[in-house]
Amino acid sequence: MSPKRFREIRLGLDLTQEDAALVLGVADKTVISRYEAGGRRPSNLMSAVMEVLASLPKKESQKLIDLLLKQMRKIKKDSDE
């Protein structure tokens, strides 16, 4: 996935870099910034997740993103304890 496409999808999904990092399970927004700048490439799985989210109707993609964010925040909180 090109850096331009990655950013285009993220913005189309109204995701901040921080939320995209959380949804995709990467360390932080710096990783997302590097994907978008071309310094790193997202894994095939991350690219597929982004493309699937982009292919869904807006309402469905937002629902899935909300579920993923909720679950990832819970996992992160549990691992910090």
N, C-alpha and C positions, 0 to 999 in steps of 0.2 A: 504494500500500500504506500502510495506516495505521501510525503509530508503534507502536501496541499490537500489531498483527499481526506487524510486523517483529520486535519483541522476543519475542513468543510463539514464533515459529518458531525464532529463535536459541536461546532457552532449551530448546526441545524437541529441538533438535539437539545440545545440550550444548556449544555453542560459546561461548567467551569473546568479549568484544568484540574483543580483539586477533586471535584466530583468524578471526573473521568478517571483519575488515578484510583480513586476508591472503587468505582465500578469494575475497573479492569484489574484490580489487585496489585497495582505497582506501588512502590515506596511513597512517592509524593508527586506533586505537580511538576517538579523538575524533570521527571522522566517524560511526562507528557509534552513538556516544552521541547525536550530534545527530539522526540518523535516529530514534532511539527517543524523543527528547524532542520531536520535531516541528519542530526548527529547520532541518532539511534533509529533502529527499525523495530516496529512492534512485531510481536510474534504472530505466526499465522492464526493462532486462536484469537488473539486480540483483534486482528484485522477482520476476522470472520464475525466476531461479536459486534464490532462497529458497523459492518455492512448489514448484518441482520437487523440491528436496531434502526438503521437508516431506511431499510426497506419496509418497515412496519408503518401502518398509519400512525400519525402523531400521537393520538390518544393511547394506542397500545404500547408504543415505544416508551412513552412517559410512565405508564403504569409499570412496565417491566423495570425501567430505570429506578423508579421509586422503591420497588421491591428489592432490587439489588443493593441500593444505597442503604436501606434499612438493615438488611442482612449483613452487609459488610461492616457497617458501624457497630453492630452487635458483636461480630467476630473480633473486630479491632479492640473494642472495649473489654471483652473477655480475655483477650491475650495480654492486655495491659495490666490486668489485675494480678 
